[in-house]
Amino acid sequence: MADTVEHAAQTPDVEQPYAALGVKDDEYARIREILGRRPTSAELAMYSVMWSEHCSYKSSKVHLRKFGELSQDTPRGPLLAGIGDNAGVVDIGQGYAVTFKAESHNHPSFVEPYQGAATGVGGIVRDILAMGARPIGVMDSLRFGPLDESDTRRVLPGVVAGVGGYGNCLGLPNIGGEVQFHESYLGNPLVNALCVGVLRHEDLHFAKATGVGNQVIMFGAATGGDGIGGASILASETFDEDGPAKRPSVQVGDPFMEKLLIECTLELFQAGIINGIQDFGAAGISCATSELASAGDGGMFVNLDLVPLRDPNLAPEEILMSESQERMMAVVEPANVDRFMEICAKWDVQATVVGEVIEGDRLIIQWHGETIVDVDPKTVAHEGPVYERPYHRPAWLDAVNADRAEDLPHDNSPEALTSAILTILGHGNIADKTWVTEQYDRYVRGNSVLAQPEDSGMLRIDEETGLGIALALDANSRFSYLNPYLGAQLSLAESYRNVAVTGAEPVAITDCLNFGSPEDPEVMWQFAEAVLGLVDGCRELGVPVTGGNVSLYNQTATAPILPTPTVGVLGVIDNVATRLRSGFAHPGDAILLLGETREELSGSIWASALHDHLGGMPPAVSLEAEKALAAVMGEASRRGLLSSAHDVSEGGLAVALAESAFRAGLGFAVTVPEGDPTVALFSESAARAVVSLSGADVEAFEALCAEKGVPVTRLGEVTGEPELEFVGLLTLGLEEALSAWKAPIPAAMA
């Protein structure tokens, strides 16, 4: 017999397993206070998943509110949708809008790497679809333990196969991202997926249940037992040394069903018969019903008996909590239901009316003719607990910051510098990621203009005008460990710069904030500082935060991951034909370094790869310098002054030059600026780029840089020789350098 609302009112003293569902004592008391009685088991299931850390942001809300204080205007106009919606929507001109967002699927990807990563892609794609947009591309930011660890060999191939398998089946190009390695991710990999979609302004849709009498329709896959409490509970717990303390089943994805669902939903939008729509993400039906109802102008009635099930033995609580994939919920006027069903049948997508919008402000759910849920949906979806977690700066950080990498020995002999370059090129975080990216389809749909291994991905939006967008997804967790405020700003700056060096104008950001347990005051301080860094950084750059994701409890036992605020930046380019590539293109071109190099080696790949060192303070941040550099790159792109452009970041100038040479197999001869060669080659000072251009354009380009206040240093030229020549210091064979760069990941995965 189901635990009905009437039964709950009559049995106030029944013991309920709320702690096993992740509900704290005070939260359970608050639920009873809201309802004026004990919750039914179905209501308890709903509150437990919707009030989980993953769904309610209960530990991060107080800090995330600062993003709302930022201007909601992009350099191209006001946001069309922002924080609080399924995804941010940006006006990019010509009647087009772009929606983009990043989400995490970290813990499920450790438990079951393939399905965890695959359903992470599927979930973020449906978020984009729910805004009325056609998904047109994906990206991912992945973090794993050291390359030589056996568990990395378990997790990395599964995650990559899941990301590629799902995205490839959907026919979505994977245009960029990053793969990084550090011991802190060994028991807790990070899988952050981003999706971008395009729509016309008039096609924008929101998740609101409006119009009393309108029908509530579930469409897509049937509901099964997979993923019950999956993302919502699994992502709200700390792992112990032996893996997750709770292992709810990870969601199972069916990308072919999702492909049908995408095309079906887009035709439903085109037919103009959807009044409100919500995808099923974490928390399943609990989320879709409560969020639609709370955002609308009435209540909602749902008959759980009508929900199509893959497993007829599911209890009502399990149906409410199931995170089965490839499902959507729509609100449709009664006169349009038949047409809705026709379109779904055409695409072989199952669709069922399960309820309707009702008068009042209650969400009422029945099972076998009895009411098992009677709640105010706002209390489920938006009025969960808000914790002001205590936080303080770690006492150990003083010693870490005092342990400067700048004080480490510098061996500037030709042999040592040659060895250093080869070691750094072979470091997991620098090494060639082709083993990963060749598993992704980067060019399907025919609009990929730039894709990995370029600094950022670029997609053409309009064939006639060439209007396009660029996207980068970056995080520097080493810098964030040394100083989370500056580290978050440096991650923002790198993503912004990666978009700018393609010639696109950065206009908006999304973020995915990955941290350890919020119950640790030191972790909470890292989180608060990173948020503040992003808020201040976005304010200075003049770009809004359109939305994002928080992932907490990323730690194994008491060891948290390095703080990892991942930042996605969206740029707009008026004509993709003017885009800049990162590889040297023509022998004889001049090579210039833009920006100022300082002695900034702390947190660098040089310190990590050569000295196994992580200490000191990260590089200085100058967002004014980043804006000036972006202005130069945009203007140079439009005027056709440059042959190539590559940002300088991880690994410093040596890596930027080598990677520029690798693209087309063109060597170079450069004179390193005066001073300490180790600093010149490996410093990771920000706001820098390496460009190549015809000698005939150097004067005009230098004048542009002078006008914008960007320092320029002439380094040398591109040669046709298979050599990386640092004049007066060392000469390295192009093939030897390329081999060092290409070898590590294939060797580790062999």
Sequence and secondary structure as in RCSB ss.txt:
>XXXX:A:sequence
MADTVEHAAQTPDVEQPYAALGVKDDEYARIREILGRRPTSAELAMYSVMWSEHCSYKSSKVHLRKFGELSQDTP
RGPLLAGIGDNAGVVDIGQGYAVTFKAESHNHPSFVEPYQGAATGVGGIVRDILAMGARPIGVMDSLRFGPLDES
DTRRVLPGVVAGVGGYGNCLGLPNIGGEVQFHESYLGNPLVNALCVGVLRHEDLHFAKATGVGNQVIMFGAATGG
DGIGGASILASETFDEDGPAKRPSVQVGDPFMEKLLIECTLELFQAGIINGIQDFGAAGISCATSELASAGDGGM
FVNLDLVPLRDPNLAPEEILMSESQERMMAVVEPANVDRFMEICAKWDVQATVVGEVIEGDRLIIQWHGETIVDV
DPKTVAHEGPVYERPYHRPAWLDAVNADRAEDLPHDNSPEALTSAILTILGHGNIADKTWVTEQYDRYVRGNSVL
AQPEDSGMLRIDEETGLGIALALDANSRFSYLNPYLGAQLSLAESYRNVAVTGAEPVAITDCLNFGSPEDPEVMW
QFAEAVLGLVDGCRELGVPVTGGNVSLYNQTATAPILPTPTVGVLGVIDNVATRLRSGFAHPGDAILLLGETREE
LSGSIWASALHDHLGGMPPAVSLEAEKALAAVMGEASRRGLLSSAHDVSEGGLAVALAESAFRAGLGFAVTVPEG
DPTVALFSESAARAVVSLSGADVEAFEALCAEKGVPVTRLGEVTGEPELEFVGLLTLGLEEALSAWKAPIPAAMA
>XXXX:A:secstr
    HHHHHH TT    TGGGT  HHHHHHHHHHHTS   HHHHHHHHHHTSHHHH TTTHHHHGGGGGS  EET
TEEEEE TTSSSEEEEEETTEEEEEEEEE HHHHHHSHHHHHHHHHHHHHHHHHTTT EEEEEEEEEEES TTSH
HHHHHHHHHHHHHHHHHHHHT  EEEEEEEE GGGTTS EEEEEEEEEEEGGG       STT EEEEEES B S
TTTTHHHHHTTS EETTEES         HHHHHHHHHHHHHHHHHT  SEEEE  TTHHHHHHHHHHHHSSSEE
EEEGGGS BS TT  HHHHHH   SSEEEEEE GGGHHHHHHHHHHTT  EEEEEEEESSS EEEEETTEEEEEE
 HHHHHT            TTHHHHHHS GGGS    SHHHHHHHHHHHHTSTTTS  HHHHTTS SSTTS EEE
 TTSSSEEEE  TTT  EEEEEEE  HHHHHH HHHHHHHHHHHHHHHHHTTT EEEEEEEEEE S TTSHHHHH
HHHHHHHHHHHHHHHHT  EEEEEEE   EETTEE   EEEEEEEEEES GGG   SS  STT EEEEES   S 
 TT HHHHHHH    S      HHHHHHHHHHHHHHHHHT  SEEEE  TTHHHHHHHHHHHHHT  EEE   SS
 HHHHHH   SS EEEEE GGGHHHHHHHHHHHT  EEEEEEE SSSEEEETTTEEEEHHHHHHHHHSHHHHHH 
